[in-house]
Amino acid sequence: MKHAIVFPVLAFLALLTLGCAAFAQEGEGPLTNDQPKGITPDQIIQKFAEKEREFKLARDNYTFRQDVKVQTLDGTSVRGEYHETFDVTYDDQHKRLENVVFAPQSTLDQDPSGIMMSPEDLQDIRHLLPFVLTSEEIPEYDILYVGQQQQDELHCYVFDVAPKKIVGKKRYFQGRIWVDDQDLQIVKTSGKTVPDIRKKNNENLFPKFTTWREQIDGRYWFPSYTLADDTLHFQMNDVHIREKVKYTDYKRFGTQTTITYEGHEVEKGSQKQEPAQKPQ
């Protein structure tokens, strides 16, 4: 979130891994440091990254609705709100389109904290909150095996992720991911987008968030819900931020698209499975 007041430059610590205790959620079991059996952490990374590459291609063949709500809070009272709902579709050349279906006037500017939505906020909401870590992006990150943890009915391998370096104006994810030990796919992420931006005329900070996925068409785990509830520590004041992003109505696009899963074509209209439990 961008603050409207001018601040001095502060150094950004890019490679520190986030402490994720704040992201403990209902339905989580204890985190253990058990090593995986019959497979190494490096092999797990290789396999889930390849699945993420397939998933990223598959997701580009699905239309869906994304509902975004960003609020500033004073205790439990809402002081300002940004709300937008849009449908993601594609044209005949398969170019991504966003059709806004609900966008009331933002009241964030009425909050005396001086908060406003920045281009980086909008970019993160569309591309980094539903974080995808493919084999092409793996070289950009340090990935550390942490252990194993139960997430509702899923048993997961847990990894901490941080960018090796910040390149130009590119945005990155830093935090923790959970990989289902059966499908070897990412089913949950918790962390934040980086870097925070602190320049002479700009202070732009970003909240910690958690994104849950659900299985669509019995194959891939798609983002279904993102929650951020965090206090951003600007130099002049602290601001309590809450973000909720819902992804719904996933549907296969067109009649000519082909989606493969582990080398086999996925039939259109395959059975959908329910997501792991998550807060509403």
Buried (B, 14 or more C-beta within 10 A) or exposed (E): BBBEEEBEEEEEEBEEBBEBEEBEBEBBEEBEEEEBEEBEBEEBBBBBBBBBBBBBEBBBBBBBBBBBBBBBBEEEEBBBBBBBBBBBBBEEEEEEEEEEEEEEEBBBBEBEBBBBBBEBBEEBBBEBBBBBBBBEBBEEBEBEBBBBBBBBEBBBBBBBBBBEEBEEEEBBBBBBBBBBBEBBBBBBBBBBBBBBBBEEEBBBBBBBBBBBBBBBBEBBBBBBBBBBBBEBEBEEEEBBBBBBBBBEEBEBBEEEBEBEBEEEEBEEEBEEEEBBEBEE
